[in-house]
């Protein structure tokens, strides 16, 4: 995956899976959580607008983008636990 200049990506272990995320900017952290059919990159245009005021984090939810896609664990409570673990 090619990232725009100044962007980074990495993974963190959260709730038993590897959660991939992209990051850009400087300043207080701001996490943008995507909907059910997207991945974190759906926020790229907004992140570009916010990057001078915030450090913007865009995680890929379980089974989306470059995060792990286990066979189970797709209930809303799992998604919340993944995001809390990411934070």
C-alpha positions in Angstrom: 0.0 0.0 0.0 1.4 3.3 -1.0 0.9 6.1 1.5 0.9 9.8 0.8 3.9 11.8 2.0 4.1 12.2 5.7 1.8 9.2 6.4 2.8 6.1 8.3 1.1 2.8 9.0 1.6 0.0 11.5 -0.3 -2.6 13.5 -1.1 -3.0 17.2 -2.3 -6.1 18.9 -5.8 -5.5 20.3 -8.5 -7.9 21.5 -6.5 -10.9 20.1 -6.0 -9.6 16.6 -3.6 -7.3 14.7 -5.3 -4.0 14.0 -3.7 -2.1 11.1 -3.9 1.7 11.1 -2.7 4.7 9.2 -1.5 7.9 10.9 -0.8 11.4 9.8 -0.3 14.8 11.3 0.8 16.6 14.5 -1.1 17.6 17.5 -3.7 16.0 19.8 -4.8 12.5 18.8 -8.0 12.1 16.8 -9.3 8.6 15.9 -11.6 8.2 12.8 -13.5 5.0 12.9 -15.0 3.8 9.5 -18.3 2.2 8.8 -19.1 -1.4 8.1 -18.2 -1.5 4.4 -15.0 0.7 4.3 -11.5 0.7 5.8 -9.5 3.4 7.5 -8.4 4.9 4.2 -11.9 6.1 3.5 -11.0 9.0 5.8 -7.9 10.1 3.7 -9.4 13.3 2.3 -10.6 14.4 5.8 -7.3 13.4 7.4 -5.4 15.6 4.9 -7.6 18.5 6.0 -7.0 17.8 9.7 -3.3 16.8 9.7 -2.0 20.3 10.7 -4.1 20.4 13.8 -4.3 16.8 14.9 -2.5 13.5 14.8 -5.1 11.5 12.9 -5.4 7.7 13.4 -7.4 5.6 11.0 -7.7 2.0 12.1 -9.0 -0.8 9.8 -11.7 -2.7 11.6 -11.5 -6.5 12.0 -11.9 -8.1 8.6 -11.3 -4.8 6.8 -8.3 -3.3 5.0 -5.1 -4.8 6.4 -6.3 -5.9 9.8 -6.7 -9.5 10.7 -9.8 -11.3 9.5 -10.6 -14.2 11.9 -13.5 -16.5 11.2 -15.4 -15.2 14.2 -15.8 -12.1 16.3 -17.9 -9.7 14.2 -20.6 -8.8 16.7 -20.9 -5.1 17.6 -19.3 -5.9 21.0 -16.3 -7.3 19.3 -15.9 -4.2 17.2 -16.1 -2.0 20.3 -13.5 -4.2 22.1 -11.2 -4.0 19.1 -11.4 -0.2 19.0 -11.0 0.1 22.8 -7.9 -2.2 22.6 -6.6 0.0 19.7 -7.0 3.1 21.8 
